[in-house]
Amino acid sequence: MAYHSGYGAHGSKHRARAAPDPPPLFDDTSGAYSSQPGGYPAPGADVAFSVNHLLGDPVASVAMAYGSSIASHGKDMVHKELHRFVSMNKLKYFFAVDTAYVAKKLGLLVFPYTHQNWEVQPSRDVPVPPRQDLNAPDLYIPTMAFITYVLLAGMALGIQKRFSPEVLGLCASTALVWVVMEVLALLLGAYLATVRSDLSIFHLLAYSGYKYVGMILSVLTGLLFGSDGYYVALAWTSSSLMYFIVRSLRTAALGPDNMGGPAPRQRLQLYLTLGAAAFQPLIIYWLTFHLVR
C-alpha cells in the first residue's frame, strides 16, 4: 500500500509538470495602459495619435494649408467688399458715445422743449464725436433701443399668452423694414427738394431710429397702467419726437446753407421736415398698439 501510494504521488507530480498551460483567449494589452491606474488609457492619447497622424500625412498637411489660404483669401475679400459700401471710420464715429451723452440724449428725446442750441458743432477736419456734442446724431441709442423693443415685445406677447418665435420675428422685421422705408423716403425727398447738405444714410438711420425710445416708453407704460397709460405715453413721446425731428433736421441735418435759397426750395425743405416729423406718431402707433391690450 505504501508503494502504491508513493507511485501515485510520483505520477501525479509528473503529470502536473508535463501538462501545458492553456493559451490565453486575448492578448495582454495592459502594458499600453500602465501609465494610468485601473488600466485606462491616458487622457488625450487618441487625440494626440490622430493629430500626429494628420501632421505626418503630407496630403492632410497640404489640404490644411490650402484650406487656410482659402479662408484667409475669403476674409480679405469680405473686408474689401464691406469697405466699398460701408466706411468703418464713419460707422465708428456714430458709436463714439459715453454714459453721460446717453443719459443726456435720452432726456433730450423725452423732453426736448427746454433745449436752446440745436446746432451741431462745426469742424473742419474731423467731425466732433457725439460724446462731445449733444446735438450730434448717434447709432448707439437706436441700436440698443431696437434690441430693447424686441425684448419688450416678446415679454408683452408672453404676458398675453400670444408669444411665438414667428410673431416675435415678425415684430422685429416689421420695425426694421419701416425704418428702412423711412430712410429711403427721406433720401428721395431730399433729392427731389434739391437739398444740399452733409446728410448720409447713417444720419438718417440715427434720426429715424430714435423713435424706438418712444416706442419702449409707450409699451412699458401700457403694460404698467393699461391702455389709458399707453395712449398718454404715446401722445407725449410722439409730440416730443416730432419737435426733436423738426428742430434737428432744420438746423443739424439740412444746414444753414439751405435756409437762404429761393422761396419754393425753402417751402419744399419745410414740407420735407414736417412730413418726416408727422410720420413718426403713425409708425410708433402701428408698431406698438398690438402689444398693449
RODOMI-60567 format. One record per residue (C-alpha): residue in three letters; x, y, z. Coordinates in steps of 0.25 Angstrom, whole numbers, plus 2048, in hexadecimal, padded with zeros to 3 digits. Example, Ala and Ser with C-alpha at 12.3 -4.5 7.8 and 13.67 -1.06 7.14 Angstrom:
2
{'ALA', {831, 7EE, 81F}}
{'SER', {837, 7FC, 81D}}
% end
This chain:
293
{'MET', {800, 800, 800}}
{'ALA', {80B, 809, 803}}
{'TYR', {812, 806, 7F6}}
{'HIS', {805, 809, 7EE}}
{'SER', {802, 816, 7F5}}
{'GLY', {810, 81A, 7F2}}
{'TYR', {80F, 817, 7E4}}
{'GLY', {802, 81E, 7E3}}
{'ALA', {808, 82B, 7E9}}
{'HIS', {814, 82A, 7E0}}
{'GLY', {80B, 828, 7D3}}
{'SER', {803, 834, 7D7}}
{'LYS', {80F, 83D, 7D9}}
{'HIS', {814, 839, 7CB}}
{'ARG', {807, 83B, 7C4}}
{'ALA', {806, 849, 7CB}}
{'ARG', {813, 84D, 7C5}}
{'ALA', {810, 847, 7B8}}
{'ALA', {802, 84E, 7B6}}
{'PRO', {804, 85B, 7AD}}
{'ASP', {7FD, 868, 7B1}}
{'PRO', {7F0, 86B, 7A9}}
{'PRO', {7F2, 876, 79F}}
{'PRO', {7ED, 884, 7A3}}
{'LEU', {7E0, 888, 79C}}
{'PHE', {7E4, 896, 79A}}
{'ASP', {7F2, 89D, 798}}
{'ASP', {7F7, 8A4, 7A5}}
{'THR', {7F6, 8B3, 7A1}}
{'SER', {7F7, 8B8, 7AF}}
{'GLY', {805, 8BE, 7AD}}
{'ALA', {7FF, 8C9, 7A3}}
{'TYR', {7F7, 8CE, 7AF}}
{'SER', {801, 8CC, 7BA}}
{'SER', {802, 8DB, 7BC}}
{'GLN', {7F4, 8DC, 7C1}}
{'PRO', {7EF, 8D5, 7CD}}
{'GLY', {7E4, 8CB, 7CB}}
{'GLY', {7E8, 8C8, 7BC}}
{'TYR', {7E2, 8D4, 7B6}}
{'PRO', {7E9, 8DC, 7AA}}
{'ALA', {7F0, 8E9, 7AD}}
{'PRO', {7E7, 8F5, 7AA}}
{'GLY', {7E9, 8FB, 79C}}
{'ALA', {7F1, 8EE, 797}}
{'ASP', {7E7, 8EC, 78C}}
{'VAL', {7E7, 8FB, 788}}
{'ALA', {7F6, 8FC, 788}}
{'PHE', {7F7, 8F0, 77F}}
{'SER', {7ED, 8F6, 776}}
{'VAL', {7F4, 903, 775}}
{'ASN', {801, 8FD, 773}}
{'HIS', {7FC, 8F4, 768}}
{'LEU', {7F6, 900, 761}}
{'LEU', {802, 908, 763}}
{'GLY', {80A, 8FD, 75E}}
{'ASP', {802, 8FB, 752}}
{'PRO', {806, 904, 746}}
{'VAL', {7F9, 904, 73F}}
{'ALA', {7F2, 909, 74C}}
{'SER', {7FC, 913, 74E}}
{'VAL', {7FB, 919, 740}}
{'ALA', {7EB, 919, 742}}
{'MET', {7EC, 920, 74F}}
{'ALA', {7F6, 92B, 749}}
{'TYR', {7ED, 92C, 73D}}
{'GLY', {7E0, 92E, 746}}
{'SER', {7E7, 938, 74E}}
{'SER', {7EB, 940, 742}}
{'ILE', {7DD, 940, 73C}}
{'ALA', {7D7, 945, 74A}}
{'SER', {7E1, 950, 74A}}
{'HIS', {7DE, 954, 73C}}
{'GLY', {7CF, 954, 73E}}
{'LYS', {7D1, 95C, 74B}}
{'ASP', {7D9, 967, 743}}
{'MET', {7CE, 967, 738}}
{'VAL', {7C3, 969, 742}}
{'HIS', {7CA, 974, 749}}
{'LYS', {7CD, 97B, 73B}}
{'GLU', {7BF, 97A, 737}}
{'LEU', {7BA, 97F, 744}}
{'HIS', {7C3, 98B, 744}}
{'ARG', {7BE, 98E, 736}}
{'PHE', {7B0, 991, 73B}}
{'VAL', {7B2, 994, 749}}
{'SER', {7BD, 99D, 74F}}
{'MET', {7C1, 997, 75D}}
{'ASN', {7C7, 9A4, 761}}
{'LYS', {7B9, 9AB, 75F}}
{'LEU', {7B2, 9A0, 765}}
{'LYS', {7BB, 9A0, 772}}
{'TYR', {7B8, 9AF, 773}}
{'PHE', {7A9, 9AD, 775}}
{'PHE', {7AD, 9A3, 781}}
{'ALA', {7B6, 9AD, 788}}
{'VAL', {7AE, 9AF, 794}}
{'ASP', {7AF, 9AE, 7A3}}
{'THR', {7A5, 9AD, 7AF}}
{'ALA', {7A4, 9BC, 7B1}}
{'TYR', {7A0, 9BE, 7A2}}
{'VAL', {796, 9B3, 7A2}}
{'ALA', {78F, 9B8, 7AF}}
{'LYS', {78E, 9C6, 7A9}}
{'LYS', {789, 9C1, 79C}}
{'LEU', {77E, 9B9, 7A1}}
{'GLY', {77A, 9C5, 7AA}}
{'LEU', {77A, 9CD, 79D}}
{'LEU', {772, 9C3, 795}}
{'VAL', {767, 9C3, 7A1}}
{'PHE', {767, 9D1, 7A4}}
{'PRO', {76D, 9DA, 799}}
{'TYR', {765, 9E7, 79B}}
{'THR', {76F, 9EE, 7A4}}
{'HIS', {77B, 9EB, 79B}}
{'GLN', {780, 9F8, 795}}
{'ASN', {78C, 9F6, 78C}}
{'TRP', {789, 9EB, 781}}
{'GLU', {795, 9EE, 778}}
{'VAL', {7A0, 9E3, 776}}
{'GLN', {7AE, 9E7, 77A}}
{'PRO', {7B5, 9EB, 76D}}
{'SER', {7C2, 9E4, 76A}}
{'ARG', {7CC, 9E5, 75E}}
{'ASP', {7D4, 9D9, 75E}}
{'VAL', {7CE, 9CE, 768}}
{'PRO', {7BF, 9CF, 76C}}
{'VAL', {7BC, 9D1, 77A}}
{'PRO', {7B8, 9C3, 780}}
{'PRO', {7AB, 9C2, 787}}
{'ARG', {7B0, 9C1, 795}}
{'GLN', {7B5, 9CF, 793}}
{'ASP', {7A9, 9D5, 78C}}
{'LEU', {79B, 9D2, 792}}
{'ASN', {795, 9D6, 784}}
{'ALA', {79D, 9CC, 77C}}
{'PRO', {795, 9C0, 778}}
{'ASP', {79A, 9B2, 77C}}
{'LEU', {796, 9A4, 779}}
{'TYR', {799, 99E, 787}}
{'ILE', {78C, 9A2, 78D}}
{'PRO', {783, 99E, 781}}
{'THR', {78A, 990, 780}}
{'MET', {789, 98E, 78F}}
{'ALA', {77A, 993, 78F}}
{'PHE', {777, 98A, 783}}
{'ILE', {77C, 97E, 78B}}
{'THR', {775, 982, 797}}
{'TYR', {768, 984, 78F}}
{'VAL', {769, 976, 78A}}
{'LEU', {76B, 970, 798}}
{'LEU', {760, 978, 79E}}
{'ALA', {757, 974, 793}}
{'GLY', {75A, 965, 796}}
{'MET', {757, 968, 7A5}}
{'ALA', {749, 96F, 7A1}}
{'LEU', {745, 963, 798}}
{'GLY', {749, 959, 7A3}}
{'ILE', {740, 960, 7AD}}
{'GLN', {735, 960, 7A3}}
{'LYS', {737, 951, 7A0}}
{'ARG', {73A, 954, 791}}
{'PHE', {749, 952, 791}}
{'SER', {74F, 94A, 786}}
{'PRO', {75D, 94B, 77F}}
{'GLU', {755, 94F, 772}}
{'VAL', {74D, 95A, 778}}
{'LEU', {75A, 960, 77E}}
{'GLY', {762, 95F, 772}}
{'LEU', {756, 966, 76A}}
{'CYS', {757, 971, 774}}
{'ALA', {766, 973, 773}}
{'SER', {766, 972, 764}}
{'THR', {75A, 97C, 762}}
{'ALA', {761, 986, 76B}}
{'LEU', {76D, 985, 763}}
{'VAL', {766, 986, 756}}
{'TRP', {75F, 992, 75A}}
{'VAL', {76C, 99A, 75D}}
{'VAL', {772, 996, 750}}
{'MET', {766, 99B, 749}}
{'GLU', {766, 9A8, 750}}
{'VAL', {775, 9AA, 74D}}
{'LEU', {772, 9A7, 73E}}
{'ALA', {767, 9B1, 73E}}
{'LEU', {76F, 9BC, 745}}
{'LEU', {77A, 9B9, 73B}}
{'LEU', {771, 9BA, 72F}}
{'GLY', {76A, 9C7, 735}}
{'ALA', {778, 9CE, 737}}
{'TYR', {77B, 9CA, 729}}
{'LEU', {76E, 9D0, 723}}
{'ALA', {76F, 9DC, 72C}}
{'THR', {77E, 9DE, 727}}
{'VAL', {783, 9DF, 736}}
{'ARG', {792, 9E1, 736}}
{'SER', {797, 9DC, 744}}
{'ASP', {7A0, 9D2, 74A}}
{'LEU', {795, 9C8, 74D}}
{'SER', {799, 9BA, 74C}}
{'ILE', {792, 9AD, 74E}}
{'PHE', {798, 9AC, 75B}}
{'HIS', {792, 9B9, 75F}}
{'LEU', {784, 9B5, 75A}}
{'LEU', {785, 9A8, 761}}
{'ALA', {788, 9AF, 76E}}
{'TYR', {77D, 9B9, 76D}}
{'SER', {773, 9AE, 769}}
{'GLY', {778, 9A4, 774}}
{'TYR', {775, 9AE, 77F}}
{'LYS', {766, 9AA, 77E}}
{'TYR', {769, 99D, 785}}
{'VAL', {76B, 9A5, 792}}
{'GLY', {75D, 9AA, 792}}
{'MET', {758, 99C, 78E}}
{'ILE', {75F, 996, 79A}}
{'LEU', {759, 9A0, 7A3}}
{'SER', {74B, 99F, 79D}}
{'VAL', {74B, 990, 79E}}
{'LEU', {751, 990, 7AC}}
{'THR', {746, 99A, 7B1}}
{'GLY', {73B, 992, 7AB}}
{'LEU', {740, 985, 7B2}}
{'LEU', {740, 98C, 7BF}}
{'PHE', {734, 995, 7BE}}
{'GLY', {72B, 98F, 7B3}}
{'SER', {726, 995, 7A6}}
{'ASP', {724, 9A3, 7AC}}
{'GLY', {732, 9A4, 7B1}}
{'TYR', {736, 99F, 7A3}}
{'TYR', {72F, 9AA, 79C}}
{'VAL', {734, 9B5, 7A5}}
{'ALA', {742, 9B0, 7A3}}
{'LEU', {740, 9AF, 794}}
{'ALA', {73C, 9BD, 793}}
{'TRP', {747, 9C2, 79B}}
{'THR', {752, 9BB, 795}}
{'SER', {74D, 9BD, 787}}
{'SER', {74C, 9CC, 789}}
{'SER', {75A, 9CD, 78F}}
{'LEU', {75F, 9C5, 783}}
{'MET', {759, 9CE, 779}}
{'TYR', {75E, 9DA, 780}}
{'PHE', {76C, 9D4, 780}}
{'ILE', {76C, 9CF, 772}}
{'VAL', {767, 9DD, 76D}}
{'ARG', {772, 9E5, 775}}
{'SER', {77D, 9DB, 771}}
{'LEU', {77A, 9DA, 763}}
{'ARG', {779, 9E9, 761}}
{'THR', {786, 9EC, 768}}
{'ALA', {78F, 9E0, 768}}
{'ALA', {78B, 9D8, 75C}}
{'LEU', {787, 9E2, 752}}
{'GLY', {791, 9EC, 756}}
{'PRO', {790, 9FB, 755}}
{'ASP', {795, 9FB, 747}}
{'ASN', {787, 9F7, 742}}
{'MET', {780, A02, 74A}}
{'GLY', {783, A0D, 741}}
{'GLY', {77F, A07, 734}}
{'PRO', {773, A0A, 72B}}
{'ALA', {765, A0A, 732}}
{'PRO', {760, 9FE, 72A}}
{'ARG', {76C, 9F6, 72F}}
{'GLN', {76A, 9FB, 73D}}
{'ARG', {75C, 9F6, 73D}}
{'LEU', {760, 9E8, 738}}
{'GLN', {76A, 9E7, 743}}
{'LEU', {760, 9EB, 74D}}
{'TYR', {756, 9E1, 747}}
{'LEU', {760, 9D6, 748}}
{'THR', {764, 9D9, 756}}
{'LEU', {755, 9DA, 75B}}
{'GLY', {752, 9CD, 753}}
{'ALA', {75D, 9C5, 759}}
{'ALA', {758, 9CA, 767}}
{'ALA', {74A, 9C8, 765}}
{'PHE', {74D, 9B9, 760}}
{'GLN', {753, 9B6, 76E}}
{'PRO', {746, 9B4, 776}}
{'LEU', {740, 9AB, 76B}}
{'ILE', {74B, 9A2, 76B}}
{'ILE', {74C, 9A1, 77B}}
{'TYR', {73D, 99E, 77C}}
{'TRP', {73E, 994, 771}}
{'LEU', {749, 98C, 777}}
{'THR', {744, 98D, 785}}
{'PHE', {735, 98D, 786}}
{'HIS', {734, 97E, 785}}
{'LEU', {73D, 97B, 791}}
{'VAL', {734, 982, 79B}}
{'ARG', {726, 97D, 79E}}
% end
